[in-house]
Amino acid sequence: MDKELLAMLVCPLCQGKLKFDREALELHCVYDGLAYPIEDGIPVMLPEAARALDVDEKLTPSPGRTGEG
């Protein structure tokens, strides 16, 4: 998916950033718990076309803290 297009897209419900799932060809909104499909290279940004994320997909790895004493 084009990085410039991805940078412009936001969740249609909350206007939040989306995370690109390359394996599933989906855009994830962790806040709303939705995955928007990408069909033929075109993101389908309709809430009714999205699927609900499961619990594991909602969890994002924490970057952790560094440099603290």
N, CA, C and O atoms as a printed pandas DataFrame, in Angstrom:
     atom_number atom_name residue_name chain_id  residue_number  x_coord  y_coord  z_coord
0              1         N          MET        A               1    0.847   -1.179    0.000
1              2        CA          MET        A               1    0.000    0.000    0.000
2              3         C          MET        A               1    0.892    1.242    0.000
3              4         O          MET        A               1    1.926    1.276    0.667
4              5         N          ASP        A               2    0.489    2.233   -0.735
5              6        CA          ASP        A               2    1.243    3.471   -0.867
6              7         C          ASP        A               2    1.332    4.185    0.485
7              8         O          ASP        A               2    0.314    4.433    1.131
8              9         N          LYS        A               3    2.551    4.512    0.906
9             10        CA          LYS        A               3    2.760    5.150    2.212
10            11         C          LYS        A               3    2.098    6.520    2.295
11            12         O          LYS        A               3    1.601    6.901    3.356
12            13         N          GLU        A               4    2.085    7.259    1.203
13            14        CA          GLU        A               4    1.450    8.584    1.212
14            15         C          GLU        A               4   -0.057    8.463    1.414
15            16         O          GLU        A               4   -0.651    9.239    2.163
16            17         N          LEU        A               5   -0.668    7.499    0.753
17            18        CA          LEU        A               5   -2.100    7.274    0.922
18            19         C          LEU        A               5   -2.402    6.838    2.345
19            20         O          LEU        A               5   -3.357    7.321    2.954
20            21         N          LEU        A               6   -1.606    5.937    2.873
21            22        CA          LEU        A               6   -1.804    5.467    4.237
22            23         C          LEU        A               6   -1.706    6.613    5.245
23            24         O          LEU        A               6   -2.451    6.644    6.224
24            25         N          ALA        A               7   -0.797    7.545    5.010
25            26        CA          ALA        A               7   -0.632    8.682    5.912
26            27         C          ALA        A               7   -1.851    9.611    5.896
27            28         O          ALA        A               7   -2.113   10.301    6.881
28            29         N          MET        A               8   -2.590    9.632    4.796
29            30        CA          MET        A               8   -3.756   10.512    4.680
30            31         C          MET        A               8   -5.033    9.881    5.231
31            32         O          MET        A               8   -5.951   10.591    5.643
32            33         N          LEU        A               9   -5.093    8.562    5.237
33            34        CA          LEU        A               9   -6.317    7.886    5.659
34            35         C          LEU        A               9   -6.480    7.898    7.173
35            36         O          LEU        A               9   -5.510    7.737    7.915
36            37         N          VAL        A              10   -7.705    8.090    7.618
37            38        CA          VAL        A              10   -8.041    8.017    9.038
38            39         C          VAL        A              10   -9.309    7.187    9.182
39            40         O          VAL        A              10  -10.023    6.949    8.208
40            41         N          CYS        A              11   -9.575    6.760   10.384
41            42        CA          CYS        A              11  -10.789    6.009   10.659
42            43         C          CYS        A              11  -11.998    6.917   10.417
43            44         O          CYS        A              11  -12.021    8.043   10.913
44            45         N          PRO        A              12  -12.995    6.454    9.670
45            46        CA          PRO        A              12  -14.159    7.302    9.411
46            47         C          PRO        A              12  -15.020    7.558   10.647
47            48         O          PRO        A              12  -15.835    8.481   10.651
48            49         N          LEU        A              13  -14.849    6.757   11.684
49            50        CA          LEU        A              13  -15.653    6.947   12.895
50            51         C          LEU        A              13  -15.003    7.900   13.896
51            52         O          LEU        A              13  -15.648    8.821   14.399
52            53         N          CYS        A              14  -13.724    7.670   14.179
53            54        CA          CYS        A              14  -13.069    8.462   15.238
54            55         C          CYS        A              14  -12.011    9.425   14.713
55            56         O          CYS        A              14  -11.457   10.216   15.476
56            57         N          GLN        A              15  -11.727    9.362   13.417
57            58        CA          GLN        A              15  -10.688   10.190   12.781
58            59         C          GLN        A              15   -9.283    9.865   13.288
59            60         O          GLN        A              15   -8.362   10.668   13.137
60            61         N          GLY        A              16   -9.125    8.690   13.888
61            62        CA          GLY        A              16   -7.825    8.271   14.407
62            63         C          GLY        A              16   -6.960    7.629   13.342
63            64         O          GLY        A              16   -7.423    7.303   12.249
64            65         N          LYS        A              17   -5.685    7.455   13.685
65            66        CA          LYS        A              17   -4.731    6.833   12.770
66            67         C          LYS        A              17   -5.058    5.355   12.594
67            68         O          LYS        A              17   -5.625    4.708   13.475
68            69         N          LEU        A              18   -4.684    4.852   11.437
69            70        CA          LEU        A              18   -4.903    3.447   11.121
70            71         C          LEU        A              18   -3.568    2.725   11.020
71            72         O          LEU        A              18   -2.560    3.304   10.617
72            73         N          LYS        A              19   -3.580    1.459   11.392
73            74        CA          LYS        A              19   -2.381    0.629   11.306
74            75         C          LYS        A              19   -2.578   -0.357   10.157
75            76         O          LYS        A              19   -3.589   -1.056   10.098
76            77         N          PHE        A              20   -1.613   -0.407    9.252
77            78        CA          PHE        A              20   -1.692   -1.286    8.087
78            79         C          PHE        A              20   -1.249   -2.689    8.464
79            80         O          PHE        A              20   -0.129   -2.885    8.937
80            81         N          ASP        A              21   -2.127   -3.666    8.256
81            82        CA          ASP        A              21   -1.796   -5.072    8.458
82            83         C          ASP        A              21   -1.515   -5.662    7.079
83            84         O          ASP        A              21   -2.436   -5.969    6.322
84            85         N          ARG        A              22   -0.249   -5.814    6.772
85            86        CA          ARG        A              22    0.183   -6.261    5.447
86            87         C          ARG        A              22   -0.280   -7.685    5.149
87            88         O          ARG        A              22   -0.672   -7.982    4.020
88            89         N          GLU        A              23   -0.239   -8.566    6.144
89            90        CA          GLU        A              23   -0.618   -9.964    5.933
90            91         C          GLU        A              23   -2.102  -10.114    5.630
91            92         O          GLU        A              23   -2.480  -10.865    4.730
92            93         N          ALA        A              24   -2.948   -9.400    6.377
93            94        CA          ALA        A              24   -4.393   -9.525    6.211
94            95         C          ALA        A              24   -4.946   -8.561    5.161
95            96         O          ALA        A              24   -6.117   -8.646    4.792
96            97         N          LEU        A              25   -4.101   -7.644    4.680
97            98        CA          LEU        A              25   -4.544   -6.581    3.764
98            99         C          LEU        A              25   -5.737   -5.839    4.349
99           100         O          LEU        A              25   -6.816   -5.778    3.760
100          101         N          GLU        A              26   -5.500   -5.275    5.533
101          102        CA          GLU        A              26   -6.523   -4.515    6.254
102          103         C          GLU        A              26   -5.898   -3.288    6.897
103          104         O          GLU        A              26   -4.688   -3.226    7.116
104          105         N          LEU        A              27   -6.740   -2.322    7.192
105          106        CA          LEU        A              27   -6.350   -1.162    7.978
106          107         C          LEU        A              27   -7.063   -1.274    9.311
107          108         O          LEU        A              27   -8.289   -1.371    9.359
108          109         N          HIS        A              28   -6.296   -1.261   10.397
109          110        CA          HIS        A              28   -6.864   -1.458   11.719
110          111         C          HIS        A              28   -6.995   -0.151   12.479
111          112         O          HIS        A              28   -6.062    0.651   12.524
112          113         N          CYS        A              29   -8.162    0.056   13.077
113          114        CA          CYS        A              29   -8.372    1.128   14.037
114          115         C          CYS        A              29   -8.480    0.452   15.395
115          116         O          CYS        A              29   -9.507   -0.144   15.720
116          117         N          VAL        A              30   -7.422    0.547   16.181
117          118        CA          VAL        A              30   -7.400   -0.121   17.473
118          119         C          VAL        A              30   -8.398    0.520   18.432
119          120         O          VAL        A              30   -8.990   -0.172   19.260
120          121         N          TYR        A              31   -8.589    1.824   18.330
121          122        CA          TYR        A              31   -9.498    2.533   19.229
122          123         C          TYR        A              31  -10.937    2.036   19.073
123          124         O          TYR        A              31  -11.610    1.760   20.066
124          125         N          ASP        A              32  -11.405    1.921   17.830
125          126        CA          ASP        A              32  -12.774    1.463   17.580
126          127         C          ASP        A              32  -12.860   -0.055   17.457
127          128         O          ASP        A              32  -13.955   -0.618   17.454
128          129         N          GLY        A              33  -11.719   -0.713   17.355
129          130        CA          GLY        A              33  -11.707   -2.166   17.252
130          131         C          GLY        A              33  -12.232   -2.679   15.927
131          132         O          GLY        A              33  -12.922   -3.697   15.878
132          133         N          LEU        A              34  -11.904   -1.970   14.841
133          134        CA          LEU        A              34  -12.387   -2.348   13.520
134          135         C          LEU        A              34  -11.232   -2.551   12.550
135          136         O          LEU        A              34  -10.181   -1.920   12.662
136          137         N          ALA        A              35  -11.456   -3.451   11.592
137          138        CA          ALA        A              35  -10.489   -3.707   10.525
138          139         C          ALA        A              35  -11.174   -3.437    9.199
139          140         O          ALA        A              35  -12.149   -4.100    8.844
140          141         N          TYR        A              36  -10.653   -2.450    8.463
141          142        CA          TYR        A              36  -11.204   -2.080    7.164
142          143         C          TYR        A              36  -10.461   -2.849    6.081
143          144         O          TYR        A              36   -9.231   -2.812    6.036
144          145         N          PRO        A              37  -11.184   -3.547    5.204
145          146        CA          PRO        A              37  -10.522   -4.355    4.173
146          147         C          PRO        A              37   -9.925   -3.497    3.058
147          148         O          PRO        A              37  -10.351   -2.369    2.812
148          149         N          ILE        A              38   -8.928   -4.075    2.397
149          150        CA          ILE        A              38   -8.350   -3.468    1.201
150          151         C          ILE        A              38   -8.640   -4.434    0.065
151          152         O          ILE        A              38   -8.134   -5.556    0.054
152          153         N          GLU        A              39   -9.453   -4.002   -0.887
153          154        CA          GLU        A              39   -9.860   -4.858   -1.996
154          155         C          GLU        A              39   -9.299   -4.312   -3.301
155          156         O          GLU        A              39   -9.549   -3.165   -3.670
156          157         N          ASP        A              40   -8.543   -5.143   -3.987
157          158        CA          ASP        A              40   -7.892   -4.752   -5.244
158          159         C          ASP        A              40   -7.055   -3.484   -5.076
159          160         O          ASP        A              40   -7.007   -2.636   -5.967
160          161         N          GLY        A              41   -6.398   -3.366   -3.920
161          162        CA          GLY        A              41   -5.537   -2.220   -3.646
162          163         C          GLY        A              41   -6.270   -0.968   -3.197
163          164         O          GLY        A              41   -5.647    0.079   -3.018
164          165         N          ILE        A              42   -7.588   -1.057   -3.009
165          166        CA          ILE        A              42   -8.388    0.103   -2.627
166          167         C          ILE        A              42   -8.965   -0.112   -1.225
167          168         O          ILE        A              42   -9.700   -1.076   -1.007
168          169         N          PRO        A              43   -8.645    0.769   -0.275
169          170        CA          PRO        A              43   -9.213    0.642    1.071
170          171         C          PRO        A              43  -10.725    0.896    1.042
171          172         O          PRO        A              43  -11.195    1.875    0.462
172          173         N          VAL        A              44  -11.467   -0.003    1.675
173          174        CA          VAL        A              44  -12.918    0.142    1.782
174          175         C          VAL        A              44  -13.194    0.739    3.163
175          176         O          VAL        A              44  -13.227    0.028    4.168
176          177         N          MET        A              45  -13.392    2.060    3.189
177          178        CA          MET        A              45  -13.486    2.783    4.453
178          179         C          MET        A              45  -14.938    2.978    4.904
179          180         O          MET        A              45  -15.314    4.061    5.351
180          181         N          LEU        A              46  -15.729    1.949    4.786
181          182        CA          LEU        A              46  -17.118    1.986    5.218
182          183         C          LEU        A              46  -17.255    1.180    6.504
183          184         O          LEU        A              46  -16.875    0.009    6.535
184          185         N          PRO        A              47  -17.789    1.781    7.563
185          186        CA          PRO        A              47  -17.940    1.038    8.823
186          187         C          PRO        A              47  -18.714   -0.266    8.653
187          188         O          PRO        A              47  -18.417   -1.251    9.329
188          189         N          GLU        A              48  -19.700   -0.284    7.760
189          190        CA          GLU        A              48  -20.475   -1.508    7.568
190          191         C          GLU        A              48  -19.683   -2.600    6.842
191          192         O          GLU        A              48  -20.086   -3.763    6.863
192          193         N          ALA        A              49  -18.573   -2.249    6.206
193          194        CA          ALA        A              49  -17.725   -3.236    5.533
194          195         C          ALA        A              49  -16.611   -3.736    6.448
195          196         O          ALA        A              49  -15.934   -4.711    6.124
196          197         N          ALA        A              50  -16.417   -3.077    7.583
197          198        CA          ALA        A              50  -15.342   -3.437    8.512
198          199         C          ALA        A              50  -15.750   -4.644    9.353
199          200         O          ALA        A              50  -16.933   -4.918    9.557
200          201         N          ARG        A              51  -14.748   -5.341    9.825
201          202        CA          ARG        A              51  -14.999   -6.441   10.757
202          203         C          ARG        A              51  -14.441   -6.050   12.118
203          204         O          ARG        A              51  -13.547   -5.210   12.224
204          205         N          ALA        A              52  -14.978   -6.665   13.142
205          206        CA          ALA        A              52  -14.508   -6.393   14.501
206          207         C          ALA        A              52  -13.178   -7.111   14.727
207          208         O          ALA        A              52  -13.009   -8.274   14.363
208          209         N          LEU        A              53  -12.239   -6.386   15.338
209          210        CA          LEU        A              53  -10.959   -6.988   15.699
210          211         C          LEU        A              53  -11.150   -7.892   16.908
211          212         O          LEU        A              53  -11.956   -7.597   17.791
212          213         N          ASP        A              54  -10.404   -8.998   16.945
213          214        CA          ASP        A              54  -10.459   -9.817   18.153
214          215         C          ASP        A              54   -9.489   -9.234   19.184
215          216         O          ASP        A              54   -8.742   -8.303   18.884
216          217         N          VAL        A              55   -9.507   -9.779   20.377
217          218        CA          VAL        A              55   -8.729   -9.212   21.486
218          219         C          VAL        A              55   -7.240   -9.169   21.164
219          220         O          VAL        A              55   -6.575   -8.172   21.446
220          221         N          ASP        A              56   -6.711  -10.238   20.579
221          222        CA          ASP        A              56   -5.278  -10.278   20.260
222          223         C          ASP        A              56   -4.885   -9.206   19.249
223          224         O          ASP        A              56   -3.789   -8.651   19.327
224          225         N          GLU        A              57   -5.762   -8.914   18.313
225          226        CA          GLU        A              57   -5.468   -7.901   17.301
226          227         C          GLU        A              57   -5.511   -6.490   17.889
227          228         O          GLU        A              57   -4.827   -5.589   17.403
228          229         N          LYS        A              58   -6.309   -6.305   18.928
229          230        CA          LYS        A              58   -6.406   -4.986   19.556
230          231         C          LYS        A              58   -5.164   -4.653   20.364
231          232         O          LYS        A              58   -4.800   -3.486   20.507
232          233         N          LEU        A              59   -4.519   -5.677   20.887
233          234        CA          LEU        A              59   -3.326   -5.457   21.701
234          235         C          LEU        A              59   -2.161   -5.105   20.803
235          236         O          LEU        A              59   -1.849   -5.832   19.860
236          237         N          THR        A              60   -1.527   -3.998   21.095
237          238        CA          THR        A              60   -0.347   -3.604   20.331
238          239         C          THR        A              60    0.861   -3.680   21.244
239          240         O          THR        A              60    0.763   -3.320   22.417
240          241         N          PRO        A              61    1.987   -4.133   20.745
241          242        CA          PRO        A              61    3.160   -4.232   21.592
242          243         C          PRO        A              61    3.620   -2.857   22.082
243          244         O          PRO        A              61    3.648   -1.885   21.327
244          245         N          SER        A              62    3.969   -2.805   23.327
245          246        CA          SER        A              62    4.458   -1.555   23.916
246          247         C          SER        A              62    5.912   -1.362   23.535
247          248         O          SER        A              62    6.687   -2.318   23.564
248          249         N          PRO        A              63    6.307   -0.122   23.173
249          250        CA          PRO        A              63    7.717    0.096   22.816
250          251         C          PRO        A              63    8.650   -0.028   24.003
251          252         O          PRO        A              63    9.862   -0.151   23.825
252          253         N          GLY        A              64    8.109    0.004   25.208
253          254        CA          GLY        A              64    8.946   -0.105   26.398
254          255         C          GLY        A              64    9.613    1.208   26.732
255          256         O          GLY        A              64    9.617    2.143   25.931
256          257         N          ARG        A              65   10.161    1.265   27.888
257          258        CA          ARG        A              65   10.859    2.484   28.332
258          259         C          ARG        A              65   12.352    2.273   28.257
259          260         O          ARG        A              65   12.875    1.218   28.617
260          261         N          THR        A              66   13.015    3.289   27.785
261          262        CA          THR        A              66   14.476    3.208   27.712
262          263         C          THR        A              66   15.057    4.489   28.288
263          264         O          THR        A              66   14.420    5.542   28.295
264          265         N          GLY        A              67   16.274    4.365   28.764
265          266        CA          GLY        A              67   16.977    5.549   29.247
266          267         C          GLY        A              67   16.570    6.006   30.636
267          268         O          GLY        A              67   16.978    7.082   31.075
268          269         N          GLU        A              68   15.774    5.209   31.335
269          270        CA          GLU        A              68   15.391    5.607   32.699
270          271         C          GLU        A              68   16.362    5.000   33.679
271          272         O          GLU        A              68   16.842    3.884   33.480
272          273         N          GLY        A              69   16.648    5.718   34.718
273          274        CA          GLY        A              69   17.621    5.259   35.691
274          275         C          GLY        A              69   17.089    4.561   36.855
275          276         O          GLY        A              69   17.852    4.141   37.725
